[in-house]
Amino acid sequence: MRQLASVEGSWPWHRPSFIIPAPVKPTIIHRQSFSTSQLIFLQTPPLEYDIRFTVLHIAFDSHGFDNSEFCRKMGKKKVMLPASEVDLTTVKYVPEKIQAPHLTGVGLQLFVKLAEAPGIGSLIMEHLKNQNRVVEMLKNTVIPETPMFKPEFPLQDPEHCVSFLEEDGNPQDRVGVALNCLPHYDPMSNWSSSSNVSFRYWKIRDYAHAYRSKLTTPSVVAEHFISSMEEFDNKNPMSPLLISFNPDEVRKQATASTQRFEDGNPLSILDGIFVAIKDDIDLNHHYTKAATTWLHEVYKVEKDAVCVSRLRSCGVILVGKANMHELGLGTTGNNPNHGTTRNPHALERYTGGSSSGPAAIVASGLCSAALGTDGGGSIRIPSSLCGVVGLKTTYGRTDMRGATCGSGTVEIIGPITATVEDAILMYSAILGASPVDRISLKPDKPCLPNLSSNGSLDVLGSMRLGKYTEWFNDVSSTEISDKCEDVLNQLSIKYGCKTIEIIIPELHEMRTAHIVSIGSESLSSLNPDFENGYGSRLTYDTRTNLALFRSFSASDYVAAQRLRRRIMYYHMEIFKNVDVIVTPTTGMTAPIIPPSALAVGESNLQVSGNLMRFIIAANLLGLPAISVPVGYDKDGLPIGIQLIGRPWCEASILRLAAAIEENCSSPKKKPLQFYDILKKGH
């Protein structure tokens, strides 16, 4: 029988006794009343996670919680000025660090037990929210704006030197238009075997050239993909890329593609290209688990997601379901259920999340592209940490039907690719708003930058780039900001781009509005499963996040949407003077994986805060954004730069991203974990 520990405390309204399940007999140090900064120590024998002491620090005052700030403001709430009346010259940037414990192993397990317990769980969450000024913002502040429950976009000026695409058209035709937008392709330079050529990823056009020239076939490459996956799966340490993978299905698709090339009738430039699908997007003949152990028991896949079906119609070889952070509720990619995917550049480090598998499988050379989802940086963060390209499109630009997150207001499907031109090709295939979004969002007609046109350089040279310097420099290492600053300087020297200083108010409020929005929407979609007992089968990291989400009220959600309208106003005012906002993608490079996190999981909201520092606006406001690799830190870890565009203006950020990739970034380094399945194939 499991041993139990009783902890008593004095509370202003009652004196409960909490029973806490413990894996071993703890030593409890406590007083009759909780006091500020009291520590509860749980001493355990040595464990395989190398944890001897788990410290749970819960700060309460003598009345049960830290209420000094709360009481001081009870009589008079803070009243915000309307956003249009805020004097930006008075705005001061204040670096913020999320206040939350770093937990793994037994400590994480115990924290979840407490967080989910009636009474004390609510107090813990209220304390965490007070520490991070969430209560102050949502409950003790009058926000004058009306709520904005999903992004609402003003009319945008047209983009120049672009080619327009038909949303209702055939995906193959859109891909054909995209192909004509790309610069001239020289197969001789791309297939050079000179030792002086630095590492480069094979592009989609390289595969197409190899197939059309009969240097190899999709079937031959498929065999090398399958053998590489088998080799990869047997490696130590374990780093699973795919949750669901059927070699025979891959062979079947490759055989059909090979036959089309033999007949001289490939469906598109994407025919025979290997693409992975994140496990929260439906792929026919595969379960959708969202990296849980149970979702497939209650959620049945009957057909491809809309975006996947568009890719399939272009001849793409869909290799399986890629690993991810469970339910997409994390930024590292940690997953005790199926194994944690490791960073191809440094196997002891995280890929970033939640699209961990998609980013890693592209960075490893096994796929030219993958589909991910992005509700809080889940495409851009792992793309930056793994040294690849990640595109988050405008909210509503792609059809979310068939994605488990499809009903939210902050999430969108997008491609992860090895190069910017491959992102353009993938984007052209998957774009197209749902019928409902076309009515409510009224999207501008999609277009692509015409990079083959002589006028493209003129458009590029006229671009105005917004930079909030104090925010831009708020990174864990100056190597990140210095590298991104160097890119801005090169854009100015080589193309004439102008960098303009901007100020973005209320960044803390933006972060608060986002966590309440994505948390409430995630919880709403999962509530029926919790009622059936599936919540207890989630990882401890996910349960920690959900405990926080459950603490948000309906009024909190409405307050968050009021903030969304304010933040949208500020950004639309900024975009009157700039075309693109530029930041580092993340505030740190890939974090180390603690050994104790592999079996049980990890909750490290401070790391999440660093990874998400520059991410939120694109999700809360539905703006397009792209992460482009620009170099490496002293440890050889990739650094990404982020470009945030005006609504519906994917062409602008893709044009700028292509220029950065071509002329403003450091030479690429070959990942430690890399497979050349194309060269093997001929």
C-alpha positions, -999 to +999 in steps of 0.1 A: +000+000+000+013+034-008+023+055+021+005+088+028+016+121+042-006+146+059+000+183+057-021+207+078-022+245+074-042+274+089-065+291+065-087+321+069-119+302+063-113+266+073-086+241+084-085+212+060-062+182+061-047+173+027-038+137+019-009+136-006+000+103-023+038+098-020+060+072-038+083+070-007+080+080+030+088+117+031+101+139+060+078+169+064+091+201+079+061+224+087+046+248+112+011+251+124+006+280+100+021+285+066+044+316+065+058+335+036+086+316+019+080+284+039+097+254+023+083+219+023+111+194+019+106+159+007+136+137+013+138+105-008+164+078-014+188+081-044+168+076-076+177+068-111+168+104-120+196+116-097+172+135-075+178+133-037+158+163-027+126+176-043+117+211-030+083+224-034+083+261-026+048+275-020+048+311-007+018+319+015+014+347+040-001+341+074-036+343+059-030+315+034-017+334+004+004+364-005-024+390-006-005+422+001-007+434-035-042+421-039-055+439-008-037+471-017-057+473-050-090+459-038-105+494-033-094+508-066-087+489-098-061+500-123-078+516-153-060+514-187-062+542-211-077+533-245-049+520-267-053+549-291-045+573-262-013+556-249+018+578-252+044+555-266+072+578-255+064+568-219+067+530-226+096+514-209+108+479-217+109+457-186+126+423-191+104+396-175+113+362-162+085+337-156+082+328-119+076+290-116+095+260-103+116+238-126+104+203-120+113+168-132+111+133-118+095+128-085+092+165-079+071+169-109+049+140-100+043+154-065+036+189-078+009+175-102-007+157-073-009+189-054-020+210-083-049+186-091-060+183-055-092+202-045-084+233-025-047+234-024-044+231-062-064+263-066-042+281-041-011+270-059-023+282-092-035+315-078-001+319-062+017+313-095-007+337-113-001+363-087+037+359-090+034+365-127+010+394-125-018+375-143-044+382-116-034+418-116-039+420-153-071+400-157-091+407-126-077+440-111-076+460-143-103+478-163-096+472-200-117+497-221-116+478-254-143+455-265-133+418-269-118+405-301-126+367-300-106+360-331-083+380-353-099+409-372-078+424-399-080+458-415-076+461-453-040+459-464-021+477-491-014+453-521+020+436-523+042+443-553+060+420-578+039+390-569+020+362-586-015+355-575-029+321-567-064+307-569-077+294-535-103+273-552-079+261-579-061+228-582-032+225-558-011+212-587-018+245-606-008+266-576+024+247-572+031+253-609+027+290-604+050+288-574+076+270-594+076+298-620+082+324-592+115+308-582+150+319-595+166+300-623+176+264-613+211+253-623+214+215-617+251+215-624+260+238-595+236+220-572+250+186-580+287+197-578+309+173-559+336+199-552+350+197-517+350+235-515+312+236-515+298+240-479+271+217-467+237+223-482+203+205-480+189+190-512+160+211-524+127+198-538+139+208-573+170+186-568+148+156-562+127+165-592+158+169-614+171+135-603+138+118-610+133+135-644+169+128-654+166+092-644+195+095-620+173+077-595+136+069-588+112+076-559+112+038-553+150+037-549+150+067-526+121+052-506+142+021-499+170+043-486+145+063-465+132+031-450+166+016-442+177+050-428+146+050-405+154+015-393+190+024-386+178+056-369+153+038-347+180+014-334+204+042-324+213+049-288+202+073-273+167+068-286+153+098-306+120+088-323+111+109-353+079+091-363+051+078-341+034+059-369+053+046-399+043+019-424+072+010-448+048-009-471+026+022-475+057+043-483+067+018-509+033+018-524+032+056-528+068+055-542+059+029-568+030+049-580+052+080-582+080+061-601+054+049-626+042+085-632+078+096-639+083+066-663+051+076-681+063+112-683+033+125-662+044+136-627+016+154-609+038+184-599+072+194-588+063+178-554+057+144-570+080+119-552+089+143-524+090+128-489+069+146-463+061+139-427+028+149-410+027+161-374+007+137-352-021+162-345-030+164-382-051+136-398-033+112-422-055+085-436-045+049-426-028+063-395-040+070-360-040+106-348-028+105-312-013+140-307+015+120-291-008+108-263-013+071-254-051+073-257-065+099-282-068+073-310-092+054-287-118+082-289-108+100-321-112+081-354-094+091-386-116+086-417-098+107-442-068+130-447-069+165-433-077+191-460-041+203-461-028+167-464-052+158-492-039+188-511-004+175-508-014+140-517-030+154-549+004+168-559+021+134-556+038+138-523+050+106-505+035+109-470+059+089-448+039+088-415+030+107-383+058+127-367+065+129-330+055+160-310+051+174-275+020+158-261-012+176-273+011+204-286+012+219-250+049+225-247+079+242-263+107+216-258+094+185-275+098+163-244+076+132-246+078+103-222+050+085-240+068+078-273+103+090-265+118+125-268+131+135-302+166+149-300+182+178-318+201+166-349+228+192-342+234+181-305+218+149-293+219+159-257+196+189-264+159+194-272+146+201-307+120+226-294+083+220-297+057+212-301+065+202-337+097+184-326+095+154-350+087+175-381+117+198-375+141+170-366+132+148-396+137+177-420+170+188-403+182+151-405+177+151-443+152+123-442+123+145-455+123+176-476+094+190-457+069+183-430+036+198-419+034+212-384+009+233-364+017+266-346-004+279-317+025+293-296+056+290-318+052+253-324+066+255-360+090+284-355+107+274-323+118+239-334+127+252-368+150+278-352+166+253-328+171+227-355+184+251-382+156+248-407+128+270-421+094+273-404+064+292-419+034+302-398+008+315-421-019+341-414-047+329-393-073+315-417-050+312-447-049+274-445-079+251-438-077+235-404-103+208-409-087+175-399-064+190-373-071+182-336-065+219-328-087+231-357-113+250-336-089+274-318-082+311-326-044+311-323-033+280-342-026+273-379-010+246-401+022+254-419+053+239-435+087+231-421+113+228-448+150+228-454+150+259-476+129+290-482+121+280-518+108+247-505+086+266-481+072+285-510+063+253-529+047+237-499+028+268-489+013+271-524+001+235-522-016+237-488-031+272-488-068+279-490-092+291-463-121+270-451-156+281-463-164+295-428-132+315-426-137+330-460-170+345-447-157+358-414-121+367-422-124+377-458-088+368-467-069+387-493-062+368-525-030+347-518+001+356-537+038+347-538+069+368-543+081+366-579+117+360-572+125+354-609+114+390-618+139+418-623+116+439-601+120+417-571+152+435-560+135+469-562+107+457-539+132+442-515+152+474-514+122+494-505+112+473-475+111+489-441+121+466-412+108+473-377+131+466-347+123+471-310+159+472-299+155+466-261+133+436-268+155+424-297+185+423-273+167+405-245+182+371-252+202+346-231+234+352-251+245+382-271+255+357-298+219+355-308+211+392-310+245+399-326+239+374-354+204+388-361+218+423-360+244+414-385+216+401-408+199+435-406+232+453-414+237+430-445+202+436-457+209+473-456+242+471-473+233+446-500+197+455-507+191+489-492+165+478-466+159+504-440+156+494-403+132+516-383+131+517-345+097+508-331+081+504-297+056+476-289+037+484-257+022+458-233+043+428-241+035+412-207-002+418-214+002+401-248+018+371-232-010+369-206-038+372-232-022+344-253-018+319-225-054+324-214-066+321-250-047+290-260-052+274-225-089+280-224-094+268-260-073+237-254-091+228-222-125+233-239-117+208-266-104+182-241-132+185-214-153+156-228-122+133-226-115+144-190-150+134-180-143+099-193-111+096-172-085+101-199-069+131-182-050+109-158-032+092-187-016+125-198+020+132-190+028+152-159+040+181-179+007+184-197-013+179-165+007+208-150-003+231-179-039+219-178-041+226-140-032+262-148-057+264-176-085+251-154-079+281-131-089+305-158-125+318-156-149+330-182-142+366-172-104+359-176-111+347-211-131+378-220-104+401-205-078+383-226-099+391-257-101+427-247-063+427-245-061+411-279-079+441-295-055+465-278-024+445-290-039+443-325-043+481-325-006+487-315+006+463-342-015+477-370-003+512-361+033+499-363+026+484-397+017+518-411+054+526-409+071+492-415+065+462-437+080+435-415+089+433-378+122+415-372+133+397-340+154+367-331+131+337-333+139+325-298+156+340-268+179+311-264+194+282-284+185+246-278+182+237-241+198+206-226+176+176-219+179+167-182+183+129-178+155+129-152+131+144-178+131+114-202+110+090-182+087+113-163+088+146-182+098+182-173+081+214-165+103+244-170+083+275-177+113+297-175+128+279-205+094+281-222+094+319-216+128+323-232+118+302-262+085+320-267+098+356-260+093+368-296+067+343-306+033+354-292+022+383-315+019+360-346-004+336-327-025+360-307-030+384-336-030+358-364+000+374-382+022+355-407+057+348-395+087+328-406+119+316-389+150+315-411+184+300-400+211+326-400+241+310-381+253+292-350+265+300-315+298+290-301+285+255-293+274+250-329+237+254-321+215+270-348+202+305-344+171+317-363+157+351-372+120+358-372+101+379-397+066+390-388+044+403-416+012+422-420-020+401-423-022+381-455+013+393-466+031+360-467+048+372-499+067+399-481+082+377-455+090+350-480+108+375-502+128+388-473+135+353-460+148+342-495+172+371-495+185+364-460+190+327-468+208+335-501+231+363-491+229+372-454+233+340-434+264+320-423+274+288-442+253+259-431+269+231-410+260+195-415+240+182-385+256+154-365+226+133-373+221+135-411+211+111-439+217+117-476+189+096-490+191+112-525+228+107-531+225+072-518+198+066-543+218+069-575 
